[in-house]
């Protein structure tokens, strides 16, 4: 965007100490949309004042966020909620310039390695053993406990890049691969855990009356390890929570991404970044 007189005047006011002035200037700048970002980036590079640089960073973020919110709204209204696209949109909250094509390419490499080992004669457990073996042993994915100081461990492209994610982030990658491979694995809502489950074919509806019995087995996305119904029953006894059907209904892709956004938001619970927490929670409203 060419720098006209009005834009030049607005940019010179970004260091104004009066918050009301800055608020009015911000609205004007945001009104120009993303084409004004190069002007803001140039000002950030040439203005050494740290406070002004922080203001510029917030403005650039808000410009990207406005477009991202619209993309989430459209994704939420679409007939098919492609999980990988939802996960990529979540990544773009912090990394607006990432290339979806490069993420798709890396996921496709993993998917193809798994697909080459699959055949129609494998049992459900044998299928999952192949997915787990390729993803965690051959590919080298590691799993960590959720740490809200590490937002990258929630984000698909960072997990692929570092080969390390938390239970929820790894679970999203696992679900993405299973969706691409037509393996009936879905997220469920076990308290205090991110767990995925292999559902018997034909039983992936969200309103199952007795979903617990429609599950073949459960998978820990931190390691890919499979575990049984008895293991789950023991866990519920240990945490003193009644085992009810609502915990085992398969979650939609919209719900998976909404949970991802809600958990990612907890990474920004400090005064400087709390606006990001609010924005992530707002994005989740598009997925209700």
TALINMO-V929505 format. One record per run of one state. SS is the DSSP state (A for helix, B for strand, O for the rest). FROM is the first residue (numbers start at 1). LEN is the number of residues. If there is no record, write none. Layout:
ss = <SS/SS>
from = <FROM/FROM>
len = <LEN/LEN>
//
This chain:
ss = <O/A/O/A/O/A/O/A/O/A/O/A/O/A/O/B/O/A/O/A/O/B/A/O/B/O/B/O/A/B/O/B/O/A/O/A/O/A/O/A/O>
from = <1/5/13/19/32/34/47/50/78/83/92/100/116/124/139/142/145/151/155/156/163/164/167/181/185/189/195/200/211/215/221/225/228/229/239/245/249/253/269/274/286>
len = <4/8/6/13/2/13/3/28/5/9/8/16/8/15/3/3/6/4/1/7/1/3/14/4/4/6/5/11/4/6/4/3/1/10/6/4/4/16/5/12/3>
//
